[in-house]
Amino acid sequence: MPRQAWALPRRRPRVRAPRRLLLIVSLVALAASPLLAENAKDFLRAEFWADREPVPGTGDEWPVSPALARARILEEAAWVYSGMVWGFDFSYTPLDRLRGLAERFDLKPIQSLEPGELKLAAGERAGDGEAYYAFVEYRPEAGLVSLMDAYAVDPWKSAQGNGKADMNRGVGARRAAYVDGLREAVRALLQSREPNKPRLAKGRVVFDRAPSLVLREGMYTAVVRARAMIVEVLPYTLY
């Protein structure tokens, strides 16, 4: 069946904006330009949440106190922001059933922020569900901003993955979901660039932005956007 050609759009008469309106728009754009020019990495700010329901295996009282919720939010945010600033070294072995190799993903933080280096913003709240929400802020120094800017260019590549972890594993399942999302992101990047499944891949990966995390059907589910740099790929022919 022959492919139908796209229909040509009808030309609409051009409407000229009044000069006064154009002047107003131009002035607004000029006034906003410093804000638009500001580097998004100069100031990290994202909303995090903590469970108000006791997590199995933690021994928490019900409900989880606001003080404990804040502490857990700051700890999680410090780990995430460290992953944005410095990232992680990774080692990844893809699953290979024919060779009897289990999938393995090892992640090692390069450097870490302390929760005390971050600040809770005003407006923390208890949600309608069993969660406590707060925005966490961190302003990195100029050298760290330059470091994050470097992740936007080659040889760094965009990657995305969705990670999951069973909530019954306790508080640690939240971070496990983030790590699983990074694993999926690295796996997707390798599949896009390597025609043959490698035996082992090594490199670095960073969060491109703070990932989102939801609790769905008893599973923590993280949506992760990352930047990754593959530094070594070992094919099976070497073994």
C-alpha positions as CSV (number, residue, x, y, z in Angstrom):
1,M,0.0,0.0,0.0
2,P,1.6,3.3,-1.0
3,R,2.5,5.7,1.8
4,Q,0.1,8.6,2.1
5,A,1.9,11.9,1.7
6,W,1.6,14.5,4.5
7,A,-1.0,17.2,3.7
8,L,0.4,20.6,3.3
9,P,-0.8,23.0,6.1
10,R,-2.9,25.9,5.0
11,R,-1.2,29.2,5.3
12,R,-2.7,31.5,7.9
13,P,-2.6,35.3,7.6
14,R,0.2,36.8,9.7
15,V,-1.0,38.9,12.6
16,R,1.3,41.6,13.6
17,A,1.6,42.2,17.4
18,P,1.3,45.9,18.5
19,R,4.6,47.6,19.0
20,R,3.7,48.4,22.6
21,L,3.1,44.7,23.3
22,L,6.4,43.8,21.7
23,L,8.2,46.4,23.9
24,I,6.5,45.0,27.1
25,V,7.5,41.4,26.2
26,S,11.1,42.5,25.5
27,L,11.4,44.3,28.8
28,V,10.1,41.3,30.7
29,A,12.5,39.0,28.9
30,L,15.4,41.3,29.8
31,A,14.4,41.5,33.4
32,A,14.1,37.7,33.6
33,S,17.4,37.0,31.8
34,P,19.6,36.7,34.9
35,L,17.3,34.1,36.3
36,L,17.3,32.2,33.1
37,A,21.0,32.4,32.8
38,E,21.6,31.0,36.3
39,N,23.0,27.5,36.2
40,A,20.6,25.0,37.6
41,K,23.5,23.2,39.3
42,D,24.3,26.3,41.4
43,F,21.5,25.4,43.8
44,L,20.1,21.9,44.3
45,R,16.6,21.8,45.6
46,A,14.2,18.8,45.5
47,E,11.4,17.4,47.5
48,F,12.0,14.2,49.5
49,W,9.7,12.1,51.7
50,A,9.8,9.7,54.5
51,D,7.4,7.0,55.6
52,R,5.1,7.9,58.6
53,E,4.1,4.3,58.9
54,P,6.7,2.1,60.7
55,V,8.9,0.3,58.2
56,P,9.1,-3.5,58.9
57,G,12.3,-4.5,60.8
58,T,13.1,-1.0,62.1
59,G,11.3,-1.1,65.4
60,D,9.9,2.4,64.9
61,E,6.9,3.5,66.9
62,W,3.7,4.5,65.2
63,P,3.5,7.1,63.8
64,V,7.1,7.9,62.9
65,S,8.0,11.1,64.7
66,P,8.6,14.3,62.6
67,A,12.2,14.4,64.0
68,L,13.0,10.9,62.8
69,A,11.3,11.6,59.4
70,R,13.4,14.8,58.9
71,A,16.6,12.9,59.8
72,R,15.8,10.2,57.3
73,I,15.0,12.8,54.6
74,L,18.3,14.6,55.1
75,E,20.2,11.3,55.0
76,E,18.6,10.2,51.8
77,A,19.0,13.7,50.2
78,A,22.7,13.7,51.2
79,W,23.2,10.4,49.4
80,V,21.2,11.5,46.3
81,Y,23.0,14.9,46.1
82,S,26.4,13.1,46.5
83,G,25.3,11.0,43.5
84,M,24.7,14.2,41.5
85,V,27.9,16.0,42.5
86,W,30.4,13.1,42.4
87,G,28.5,10.1,41.4
88,F,29.6,6.5,41.6
89,D,32.1,4.0,40.2
90,F,30.2,1.0,38.9
91,S,31.0,-2.6,37.8
92,Y,28.3,-4.4,35.8
93,T,28.0,-8.0,34.8
94,P,25.0,-8.7,32.6
95,L,22.8,-11.7,33.1
96,D,23.8,-14.7,30.9
97,R,21.8,-17.8,31.5
98,L,23.7,-19.8,28.8
99,R,27.0,-19.3,30.6
100,G,25.4,-19.6,34.0
101,L,26.3,-16.0,35.0
102,A,24.0,-14.0,37.3
103,E,23.5,-10.3,36.8
104,R,25.7,-8.2,39.2
105,F,25.9,-4.5,39.7
106,D,28.4,-3.1,42.2
107,L,28.2,0.6,43.0
108,K,30.8,2.6,45.0
109,P,30.3,6.3,46.0
110,I,33.2,8.5,45.0
111,Q,32.6,11.0,47.8
112,S,29.8,11.8,50.2
113,L,28.0,14.8,51.7
114,E,27.0,14.8,55.3
115,P,23.4,15.4,56.2
116,G,24.5,18.5,58.2
117,E,25.7,20.2,55.0
118,L,22.1,20.3,53.7
119,K,19.2,22.4,54.8
120,L,15.5,21.7,55.1
121,A,13.4,24.4,53.4
122,A,10.4,25.9,55.1
123,G,7.1,24.3,54.4
124,E,7.6,20.7,55.3
125,R,4.3,18.8,55.6
126,A,2.6,15.6,56.4
127,G,0.8,14.3,53.3
128,D,-2.7,12.8,53.0
129,G,-1.2,9.4,52.9
130,E,1.4,7.8,55.2
131,A,4.3,10.1,54.2
132,Y,6.1,13.2,55.5
133,Y,7.4,15.7,52.8
134,A,10.2,18.3,52.9
135,F,12.3,20.2,50.4
136,V,16.0,19.9,50.8
137,E,18.5,22.5,49.6
138,Y,22.2,22.4,49.0
139,R,24.4,25.1,47.4
140,P,27.6,23.5,46.0
141,E,30.8,25.6,45.7
142,A,32.0,26.8,42.3
143,G,34.4,23.9,41.7
144,L,31.6,21.3,42.3
145,V,29.3,23.2,39.9
146,S,32.0,23.0,37.2
147,L,32.3,19.3,38.0
148,M,28.6,18.7,37.5
149,D,28.6,20.8,34.3
150,A,31.3,18.4,32.9
151,Y,28.7,15.5,33.0
152,A,26.7,17.2,30.3
153,V,29.3,16.7,27.5
154,D,31.1,13.7,25.9
155,P,32.1,11.1,26.9
156,W,29.1,11.2,29.3
157,K,25.8,9.9,27.9
158,S,22.2,10.1,29.0
159,A,20.6,7.0,30.4
160,Q,17.4,6.3,32.2
161,G,16.0,3.4,34.2
162,N,13.2,2.4,36.6
163,G,14.3,0.6,39.8
164,K,12.2,-1.4,42.3
165,A,12.7,-2.8,45.8
166,D,10.4,-4.6,48.2
167,M,9.3,-2.3,51.0
168,N,9.5,-5.2,53.4
169,R,13.2,-5.0,53.2
170,G,13.0,-1.9,55.5
171,V,14.3,1.6,55.1
172,G,17.3,0.3,53.1
173,A,14.8,-0.7,50.3
174,R,14.5,3.0,49.4
175,R,18.1,3.3,48.4
176,A,18.0,-0.2,46.8
177,A,15.3,1.1,44.5
178,Y,17.6,4.0,43.5
179,V,20.5,1.7,42.9
180,D,18.3,-0.6,40.8
181,G,17.3,2.4,38.7
182,L,21.0,3.2,38.1
183,R,21.5,-0.5,37.1
184,E,18.7,-0.3,34.6
185,A,20.1,3.0,33.2
186,V,23.6,1.5,32.7
187,R,22.1,-1.7,31.2
188,A,20.0,0.4,28.7
189,L,23.1,2.4,27.7
190,L,25.2,-0.7,27.1
191,Q,22.4,-2.3,25.0
192,S,22.3,0.9,22.9
193,R,26.1,0.9,22.1
194,E,27.3,-2.7,22.4
195,P,26.2,-5.1,19.6
196,N,27.2,-8.1,21.7
197,K,26.6,-8.7,25.4
198,P,29.8,-7.9,27.3
199,R,31.3,-10.0,30.0
200,L,31.9,-7.0,32.2
201,A,31.5,-3.2,32.0
202,K,33.0,-0.6,34.2
203,G,32.6,3.2,34.4
204,R,31.0,6.1,36.3
205,V,27.4,7.1,36.7
206,V,25.8,10.2,38.2
207,F,22.2,11.3,38.9
208,D,21.3,13.9,36.3
209,R,18.6,15.1,38.7
210,A,17.1,14.0,41.9
211,P,15.2,10.8,41.1
212,S,11.5,10.4,42.0
213,L,10.4,7.6,44.4
214,V,6.9,6.3,45.0
215,L,5.4,3.4,46.9
216,R,3.3,1.2,44.7
217,E,1.8,-2.2,45.5
218,G,4.3,-2.8,48.3
219,M,7.3,-1.8,46.1
220,Y,9.5,1.3,46.2
221,T,9.7,2.4,42.6
222,A,12.3,4.9,41.5
223,V,12.5,6.8,38.2
224,V,16.1,7.6,37.6
225,R,17.7,9.9,35.0
226,A,21.4,9.6,34.9
227,R,24.6,10.4,33.0
228,A,27.1,7.6,32.5
229,M,30.6,7.2,31.2
230,I,31.7,3.7,30.1
231,V,35.5,3.4,30.7
232,E,36.0,-0.4,30.1
233,V,34.1,-3.1,28.3
234,L,35.4,-6.7,28.4
235,P,34.0,-9.0,25.8
236,Y,33.6,-12.8,26.2
237,T,36.4,-13.3,23.6
238,L,39.0,-12.4,26.2
239,Y,38.0,-15.3,28.5
